[in-house]
Amino acid sequence: MRKSNKKPVEIKPGAYEDAILGFRNHWYPALFSADVRETEVKTLKILGEDVLLKRVDGQVYAVRDECLHRGFKFSTKPECFTKNTITCWFHGFTYNIKNGDLVAIPSDPDSKLIGNRKLHSYPIQETKGMLFIFIGDMSPPPPLLDDVQFGFLDEDNHVAPFHSEEVHSNWRIAADSASEFNHTFIHKEDELVKYWKQPLPFAEKPKSDNPYEGFILHEGPGPKGFTDAFSDVIPVFEFKIECDGETNTLRSAFNPQTDPGSMPLQDVEGILTLPCTLRIGPWGAEPESGITGSYMHYEWYVPIDETHHRYIIAWGKKVSSEGEALKAEHDIRTRWSYLEYEGFNKSDILANEGSQAAYDEPGYAYGEKENLSRIDAYVLTWRRMAANGGET
């Protein structure tokens, strides 16, 4: 971990431009644990691939949702005649769900294909109430620790996943703006800010002439990405707009000079890491209300196809007992899950979906028609690191 003092350079993120379906050979959150019950079949598209999941004796397995015979999707009409198999409804080709092996063909029981063909099988890890799937061809896959947020897997970190939604925008639009300083403009009237009495600026100016200065780089081992600390910018809580003799002044809902609020913004930092993960916080401490400690917000932008991604949200809190874990779980699910999504993150979804049409235009994205300014060092740093596999 170190600070970057590099001068701005021309960035041509070719690999990022090509990553319309995300980066392979990484772990991605697929579903919540509660989404897949015993013997239940679930399907989803991830990085453009159709995947079928099934829980057998408590463990979840995943295979390609496509029969090897003639390409029929099992999920069109799934059939399971034993708990360990999935059978193609079209011609009865039957596969072991645990490893993808073709084990039976009713019309040709002596076929040489049996035992010699197999569906692609996906590694699955279940932890913190979430199912993570490895998309790629590395064997064995890298550790899950490399592809989740810092501290996420800590034993004393109680995680409550609470939201998953399909968003009509490419995943990169969301990642480009994840905790980027100046997208706080869209949150200036959000209910969560008012509830928290959080002095949130609607704009942040770089402190120096080098907008790349101040980012903390994380190049592994472990998650690869960078930290953008809000202490490294100049917050803007009031701004005058003038045009054709008309004047208006924008003001934040809470100004720290007049409204101390719940937490100084300088205590908050966002860490964006590969393949598509954000950790931002700490949030939620309210000493006056008897709520101590603080929460970490986690989110993911999981590629589905060229124009959609799955937006997943979870919160975590450090706990020292089962009682504290239960209290945190109750607090998140009865209060923060609603306030966080309805009162804040829905604005992010609106921003991302509102940008998709432009990014659909040939030649628009990634430097050809975008009009980036010096405030976009965050975006360019992320694109460069992502294109280089986490290296600068």
C-alpha positions in Angstrom: 0.0 0.0 0.0 1.5 3.3 -1.0 0.6 6.8 -2.2 0.8 7.6 -5.9 2.7 10.7 -6.8 2.7 10.0 -10.5 2.0 12.7 -12.9 -1.1 12.5 -15.2 -0.4 10.3 -18.2 -2.3 9.4 -21.3 -4.3 6.3 -20.6 -5.5 4.0 -23.3 -7.4 1.3 -21.4 -7.7 -1.2 -24.3 -8.4 -4.2 -22.1 -11.0 -2.2 -20.2 -12.7 -1.1 -23.4 -12.9 -4.7 -24.4 -14.2 -5.9 -21.1 -17.9 -5.4 -21.9 -18.6 -8.7 -20.2 -16.3 -8.2 -17.4 -13.0 -9.9 -16.5 -12.7 -13.6 -16.5 -10.7 -15.7 -14.0 -12.3 -13.9 -11.0 -14.8 -14.7 -8.3 -18.2 -13.0 -8.5 -21.1 -13.0 -6.1 -24.0 -14.9 -7.8 -26.8 -15.2 -5.4 -27.6 -15.0 -1.7 -27.4 -18.3 0.3 -31.1 -18.1 1.1 -31.9 -17.9 -2.6 -31.0 -21.6 -3.2 -32.9 -24.1 -1.0 -32.2 -27.8 -0.8 -32.7 -29.6 -4.1 -33.8 -26.4 -5.7 -32.6 -25.4 -9.2 -31.7 -21.8 -9.8 -30.3 -20.2 -13.0 -28.7 -16.9 -13.8 -26.6 -15.2 -16.5 -23.2 -14.0 -15.4 -20.5 -12.5 -17.7 -22.6 -13.6 -20.6 -22.7 -17.3 -19.5 -25.8 -19.2 -18.5 -25.3 -21.0 -15.2 -27.5 -23.5 -13.4 -27.1 -24.0 -9.6 -28.5 -26.7 -7.4 -28.1 -27.3 -3.6 -27.5 -31.0 -2.7 -27.0 -32.1 0.9 -26.4 -28.5 1.9 -23.8 -27.7 -0.8 -24.4 -25.7 -3.9 -23.0 -26.9 -7.3 -23.0 -25.1 -10.6 -22.8 -26.2 -14.2 -23.3 -24.6 -17.6 -27.1 -24.3 -18.4 -26.8 -25.9 -21.8 -27.1 -29.6 -22.8 -24.1 -30.9 -24.7 -26.3 -32.8 -27.1 -28.1 -30.0 -29.0 -27.8 -27.0 -26.8 -31.1 -27.0 -25.0 -31.2 -24.9 -21.8 -32.0 -27.1 -18.8 -33.7 -24.1 -17.2 -36.4 -24.0 -19.9 -37.9 -27.1 -18.2 -35.6 -28.4 -15.5 -36.0 -32.1 -14.6 -34.1 -33.9 -11.7 -34.9 -37.6 -11.3 -32.2 -38.0 -8.6 -30.9 -35.3 -6.2 -27.4 -35.5 -7.8 -28.5 -35.1 -11.4 -30.0 -32.7 -14.0 -31.7 -34.2 -17.0 -32.3 -32.4 -20.3 -36.1 -32.3 -20.9 -35.5 -32.5 -24.7 -33.8 -35.9 -25.1 -33.1 -37.1 -21.6 -29.3 -36.6 -21.5 -28.5 -36.7 -17.8 -25.6 -35.2 -16.0 -24.0 -35.3 -12.5 -24.7 -31.9 -11.0 -21.6 -32.1 -8.9 -19.0 -32.3 -11.6 -20.9 -32.1 -15.0 -20.2 -35.7 -16.0 -22.6 -37.2 -18.6 -24.0 -40.3 -16.8 -27.0 -41.5 -18.9 -28.8 -41.3 -22.2 -32.1 -43.2 -22.1 -32.2 -43.7 -25.9 -28.6 -44.8 -26.2 -27.5 -46.3 -22.8 -24.3 -47.8 -24.3 -23.1 -44.5 -26.0 -19.4 -43.8 -25.8 -20.3 -40.3 -24.9 -21.3 -41.4 -21.4 -18.4 -40.9 -19.1 -16.4 -39.1 -21.7 -18.2 -35.8 -22.0 -19.0 -33.3 -19.2 -20.7 -29.9 -18.8 -18.5 -27.1 -17.7 -18.5 -27.1 -13.9 -18.1 -23.8 -11.9 -16.3 -23.6 -8.5 -18.6 -22.3 -5.8 -17.8 -20.9 -2.4 -20.5 -20.1 0.1 -19.6 -17.6 2.9 -21.2 -14.7 4.7 -24.6 -15.6 3.5 -23.5 -15.3 -0.2 -22.7 -17.6 -3.0 -19.5 -16.8 -5.0 -18.9 -18.4 -8.4 -15.6 -18.5 -10.2 -15.9 -17.6 -13.9 -12.9 -18.6 -15.9 -10.6 -21.5 -16.8 -7.9 -21.4 -14.1 -7.5 -24.6 -12.2 -7.3 -24.4 -9.3 -8.8 -20.9 -9.1 -7.1 -18.2 -7.0 -8.3 -17.7 -3.4 -11.6 -15.9 -2.9 -9.7 -13.5 -0.6 -8.2 -11.9 -3.7 -11.6 -10.9 -5.1 -13.6 -9.6 -2.2 -13.3 -6.4 -0.2 -10.6 -5.9 2.5 -11.9 -7.4 5.8 -15.0 -8.9 4.2 -14.0 -12.5 5.2 -12.8 -11.7 8.7 -14.2 -14.0 11.2 -15.5 -11.2 13.4 -17.1 -9.4 10.5 -20.9 -10.0 10.5 -22.2 -9.5 7.0 -25.9 -9.0 6.1 -26.5 -9.2 2.3 -29.8 -7.4 1.6 -30.3 -6.3 -2.0 -29.8 -7.7 -5.5 -31.2 -6.1 -8.6 -30.7 -6.3 -12.3 -29.8 -2.8 -13.6 -30.1 -1.7 -17.3 -26.5 -0.5 -17.7 -23.2 -2.1 -18.5 -21.2 -2.9 -15.3 -18.4 -0.5 -16.2 -20.7 2.5 -16.0 -21.4 1.6 -12.3 -17.7 0.8 -11.6 -16.5 4.1 -13.2 -18.6 6.1 -10.7 -18.5 3.7 -7.6 -17.1 6.1 -5.0 -15.9 8.8 -7.4 -15.9 12.1 -5.6 -18.1 14.2 -7.7 -21.0 11.8 -8.3 -22.1 12.9 -4.8 -23.9 15.6 -6.7 -26.7 13.1 -7.3 -27.1 12.5 -3.6 -27.5 16.1 -2.4 -31.3 15.6 -1.6 -31.3 11.9 -0.7 -33.3 10.9 2.3 -30.4 8.9 3.9 -28.3 12.1 4.0 -31.1 13.9 5.8 -31.8 11.1 8.2 -28.1 10.9 9.1 -27.7 14.6 9.1 -24.5 13.8 7.2 -22.6 16.8 5.9 -22.2 15.5 2.4 -20.7 17.9 -0.2 -22.2 17.9 -3.6 -18.8 18.5 -5.2 -15.1 17.9 -4.3 -12.2 19.7 -5.8 -8.7 18.2 -6.1 -6.3 19.7 -3.5 -3.4 19.9 -5.9 -2.6 20.4 -9.6 -2.0 16.7 -9.9 -5.4 15.1 -9.5 -3.8 11.6 -9.3 -2.1 12.6 -6.0 -3.6 11.1 -2.9 -4.9 7.8 -4.1 -3.6 4.8 -2.1 -2.8 1.9 -4.4 -3.4 -1.7 -3.5 -1.4 -4.0 -5.8 -1.7 -7.3 -3.9 -1.4 -9.9 -2.6 -5.1 -9.8 -1.8 -7.5 -7.4 -3.4 -6.1 -5.1 -6.2 -7.4 -1.6 -6.6 -7.1 1.8 -4.8 -8.5 3.9 -2.0 -9.9 7.3 -2.6 -10.0 9.1 0.8 -12.4 12.0 1.1 -9.8 13.8 3.3 -7.7 14.4 0.1 -10.2 16.7 -1.6 -11.7 20.1 -1.0 -15.4 19.7 -0.2 -17.9 22.1 -1.8 -21.0 22.7 0.3 -22.2 25.9 -1.5 -21.9 27.1 -5.1 -23.3 30.0 -7.1 -24.6 29.5 -10.6 -24.9 32.5 -12.9 -26.3 32.6 -16.4 -27.8 35.4 -18.5 -28.3 37.6 -15.5 -29.9 35.0 -13.4 -28.3 33.7 -10.2 -29.0 30.8 -7.9 -27.0 29.2 -5.1 -26.7 25.5 -4.5 -26.4 24.4 -0.9 -25.9 21.0 0.7 -28.6 19.8 3.0 -26.1 20.0 5.9 -23.0 22.3 6.0 -20.4 21.3 8.6 -19.9 25.0 9.5 -23.5 25.1 10.8 -24.6 21.5 11.1 -21.9 19.2 12.6 -23.9 16.1 11.6 -23.2 12.5 12.5 -19.8 11.9 11.2 -17.0 14.0 9.5 -16.8 13.1 5.8 -13.0 13.0 6.2 -13.4 9.8 8.2 -15.0 8.0 5.2 -13.1 6.3 2.5 -14.0 4.2 -0.6 -11.9 1.3 -1.8 -12.6 0.0 -5.4 -11.0 -3.3 -6.2 -11.1 -6.0 -9.0 -13.1 -7.5 -10.4 -16.1 -5.2 -9.5 -16.2 -4.5 -5.8 -16.5 -1.5 -3.6 -16.1 -1.0 0.2 -17.1 2.4 1.6 -17.4 3.6 5.2 -17.4 3.6 8.1 -21.1 4.6 8.4 -23.9 4.5 10.9 -22.4 5.3 14.3 -24.9 7.3 16.3 -23.5 7.8 19.8 -26.3 10.1 20.8 -28.8 7.3 20.0 -26.8 4.7 21.8 -25.7 3.1 18.6 -21.9 2.6 18.7 -19.4 1.0 16.4 -19.9 1.5 12.7 -20.9 -0.4 9.5 -19.1 -1.0 6.3 -21.0 -0.9 3.0 -20.2 -3.4 0.4 -21.4 -3.5 -3.2 -20.7 -5.3 -6.4 -21.4 -4.6 -10.1 -21.6 -8.1 -11.6 -21.7 -8.2 -15.4 -24.8 -10.0 -16.9 -24.6 -9.1 -20.6 -23.5 -6.2 -22.7 -26.2 -3.8 -21.3 -27.1 -5.2 -17.9 -25.4 -5.8 -14.6 -26.5 -7.2 -11.2 -26.2 -4.7 -8.4 -25.6 -6.4 -5.0 -25.5 -4.7 -1.6 -24.4 -6.0 1.8 -23.4 -4.3 5.1 -20.9 -5.6 7.6 -20.1 -4.8 11.2 -17.3 -6.1 13.5 -18.8 -8.0 16.4 -17.5 -9.9 19.4 -20.4 -12.1 20.3 -23.5 -13.8 18.8 -25.6 -11.3 20.6 -23.9 -8.4 18.9 -24.2 -10.2 15.6 -28.0 -10.6 16.1 -28.3 -6.9 17.1 -26.4 -5.8 14.0 -28.5 -8.1 11.7 -31.7 -6.7 13.2 -30.5 -3.1 12.8 -29.4 -3.6 9.2 -32.6 -5.4 8.1 -35.1 -3.2 9.9 -33.5 0.2 9.3 -30.5 0.5 7.1 -31.5 -1.8 4.3 -34.4 0.4 3.5 -32.7 3.8 4.1 -29.6 2.8 2.2 -31.3 1.5 -0.9 -34.5 3.7 -1.1 -32.8 6.7 0.4 -29.5 6.6 -1.4 -28.5 3.9 -3.9 -31.6 4.3 -6.1 -30.0 7.5 -7.2 -26.9 5.6 -8.4 -29.1 3.2 -10.4 -30.9 6.1 -12.0 -27.5 7.7 -12.9 -26.1 4.5 -14.4 -29.3 3.6 -16.4 -29.4 7.2 -17.6 -25.9 6.9 -19.1 -26.5 3.5 -20.9 -27.9 5.0 -24.1 -24.8 7.1 -24.7 -22.5 4.2 -24.1 -24.5 2.2 -26.6 -23.4 4.6 -29.3 -20.4 3.3 -31.3 -17.2 5.1 -30.4 -18.7 7.0 -27.4 -17.1 5.3 -24.4 -13.6 5.3 -23.0 -12.0 8.4 -24.5 -13.3 8.8 -28.0 -16.3 11.1 -27.3 -16.3 11.5 -23.6 -15.3 14.9 -22.4 -13.3 14.1 -19.2 -11.9 16.8 -17.0 -9.3 17.0 -14.3 -11.8 15.7 -11.8 -11.8 12.3 -13.6 -8.5 11.1 -12.3 -10.5 8.5 -10.3 -12.2 7.1 -13.4 -8.9 7.0 -15.3 -7.0 5.4 -12.4 -9.6 2.7 -12.1 -9.6 2.0 -15.8 -5.9 1.8 -16.0 -5.6 -0.6 -13.0 -8.5 -2.7 -14.3 -6.9 -3.0 -17.7 -3.6 -4.0 -16.2 -5.0 -6.6 -13.8 -4.6 -4.4 -10.8 -1.1 -3.0 -11.6 -0.3 0.6 -12.4 
